[in-house]
Amino acid sequence: MTASTQKILQTFDQLPDSEQLEISVEILKRLIHFDFPPLADEDFVFNAEELFLTLDQQEADYE
């Protein structure tokens, strides 16, 4: 991830929820027009693993 991308994400994280939602909707509208290649099985496995690790960490934080 580039430094400019990290800065955008840090700025996004500091916004109120309502503004984060508004920006997210606008980004998703733009993504509809991208021509993404199909995901390989390895991509699905990696993303699932990242998701479950994040959920595990959130669960541990709540305890």
N, C-alpha and C positions, 0 to 999 in steps of 0.2 A: 504494500500500500504506500502510495506516495505521501510526502509530507503535506501537500495541499489537500489531499483527500482526508488525511487524519485531522487536519485543522477544521475542515468542513464538518466532520463527524463530532468533534469536540464542541464546536459551536452549536450544532444541532442538539447535543445532549444538554446544553445549558438553557435551551428554550423551554417555555411552558408547554405542557402537554398539548394544548389546543393548537399551538403553532407547529409542533412536531407533526401532529396529525395532518395539518394543512399542507405542509411541505411533503410529507409522505405521499399524500394523494397526488400531488402534482408530479412527483418523481415517477410514481406508478403509471400515470397517464402517458408520460414520455417513453417508458419502457415498453409499452404495448407495441410500439413501432420498430423495436429492435428485432433483428433477425438472428436469434440465438441458435447455435448448433444444438443437436440433441445431447442430453447428458449421458455419459457412460455410467455403467454400474458402479464403478469406483467413485464417481462423483456423488452418487446417491448415498453410498456407504459412508463416505467422508462427511457429507452434510448431516446425515443421521447421527453419526458419532458426535459431531460438534454440538448438535442440538441436545442430545442426551447428556453430554458432559455439562452443558450450560444449565439444563434443568436440574441435574444432580447438585450443582453448586448452589443454585437458588434454593433448593430444598434444604441443603445444609445450612444456608444463611438464615432460614426461617426458624431453624431449631434452636 
